[in-house]
Structures are given as structure tokens and as C-alpha cells.
């Protein structure tokens, strides 16, 4: 993940758990979008906010041996590479890293956190080679919500913590849950063509990967949540729910959008 504005601590044990969960939750739909692009041997790719490196490694398998991937993140402690992956500690707020122009740029769960997201998208477009593709995956405005639990009050606790976490704490930090729905328009304005998007979601149960991911996120922002009005009891019950197999909730709405730069 990139950006000094990012309020989660990706260098912590909870951050490591968060990063380890994402490939199981989001790599399959991300692979589907990238397969639609038609990644080719010899391509030069940039993976922004590479996390644990799962997408960078996937790309390297398909672009090698003559291509390669630059994988960047503000914290690279948990970023695992392979042949064809160049790992770089970098904040995308400071500009696009060297190595371009790129045939493909991928960014997942990065720009929604950054106040300069529109300008950064334009910078990424400028870093594309003619015919190059930009693929951006973000969480949408439909927040996770509880489907079933042991009691109605448990459902209310989950939904309240999600609401305050995103619409109070996240919003105060500059996070935009509407951005995913706007990406296509900004790609179009930047001159990209053949713009296409899809959305993906799934249910998750207590003790499952999605619920462990939710838990790791919330525990990383426990102090601002408490300052925003969530009580200690609510926070504890929320975390307990996410380990209870009787609990079920919808995961995030993941929206992935792609567009490519016209050839000269």
C-alpha cells in the first residue's frame, strides 16, 4: 500500500494478517480482469501498492523471461518477490517510479485512500506505453453488512462499527468509498479507451478469511474508533462476532476497472 495518508499500519502483525488475507479474497477476480487484458511475455509492468506481492509474482510468470514487474509499496517487509520482480519501497504520492513506460499498471486498494487520487491516476496514464493498460481495483460504496448473527443487537453492532469506521474515521482521513464508481470517468477524461469494469463480492462467516480480514482492519484503527464514539464493549463484541461461526456478512463490494492507452 502506498501513501502517507494511509491510516492502517501495514508493518504491524495485524497489517501482515491483512495482507495475507487479500490474495485469498481478491486475487481470483483480479486475475480475471488481468487475463482479459491479455498479459504477454516481454511486457513491462508496474504493481502499485503490491502488498505481499501476489499479483506481482503472477504477472512475472506471464511476462518473463524478457519482461518484468516493478512492485512498489511504502512497506516492503512482507513483499515476497521472484525472478522478474523488482521490489521498490516507494510512495506513489512522490510520483511514478522509474522503469517505464509500462505496458500494464495495476493498483489495488491504493487510490481510494489518497487525497491526490485524481492527479495520481493521470500520472499513471502518462506512464503507460502506447497501447498500455491501466487496471485499478477499489472497494465500492456498498459497505460490508451483517446477514445473520445470534441476535439482532449483534447485527447492529457490526453495521455500526462498519459505518463509523468508514464514514467517520476513514472519511476524516480522506478515504473515498465513492472513488471506485468514478474511476472509469477519470480514465475516460485522461484519454483511455475500451474502458470496462466489473464488481465482485461474497459472503463470509465468522472465523473465515473475510472475517479475519475485517478484524485485522478494525483493530488497526481501534483508537480513532473509540474517539469517534464506538464503545469498548461494542469493539470487543465486534471482534468476537468475527470469530463466531454463527455470524455471516457480506464482504466489500470490489470494483475493478480497466482501460488502455490508444496506440500512436
RADA-V634747 format. One record per backbone hydrogen bond with DSSP energy under -1.0 kcal/mol. CO is the residue of the C=O (numbers start at 1). NH is the residue of the N-H. Records with the same first field share a line. If there is no record, write none. Layout:
CO->NH, NH
This chain:
1->74
3->6
9->12
12->16
13->17
14->18
15->19
16->20
17->21
18->22
21->25
22->26
23->27
26->30
27->31
28->32
29->33
30->34
31->35
32->36
34->38
40->43
43->68
44->103, 104
45->70
46->106
47->72
48->108
50->53
52->80
53->57
54->58
55->59
56->60
57->61
59->63
60->64
63->42, 67
68->45
69->86
70->47
71->88
72->49, 50
73->90
76->79
82->85
84->69
86->71
88->73
91->94
92->95
102->129
103->133
104->46
105->135
106->48
107->137
110->113
111->114
112->176
114->117
116->120
117->121
118->122
119->123
120->124
121->125
122->126
123->127
125->128
127->102
129->132
132->261
133->105
134->259
135->107
136->257
137->109
138->255
141->143
145->250
148->248
151->155
152->156
153->157
154->158
155->159
156->160
157->161
158->162
159->163
160->164
161->165
162->166
163->167
164->168, 169
165->170
166->171
168->172
169->173
170->175
171->174
178->181
179->182, 183
182->186
183->187
184->188
185->189
186->190
187->192
188->191
193->260
196->258
198->256
200->254
202->251
204->249
205->208
208->212
209->213
210->214
211->215
212->216
213->217
214->218
215->219
218->221
221->225
222->226
223->227
224->228
225->230
226->229
231->235
232->236
233->237
234->238
235->239
236->240
237->241
238->242
240->243
241->244
242->207
244->247
247->206
248->147, 148
249->204
253->140
254->200
255->138
256->198
257->136
258->196
259->134
260->193
261->131
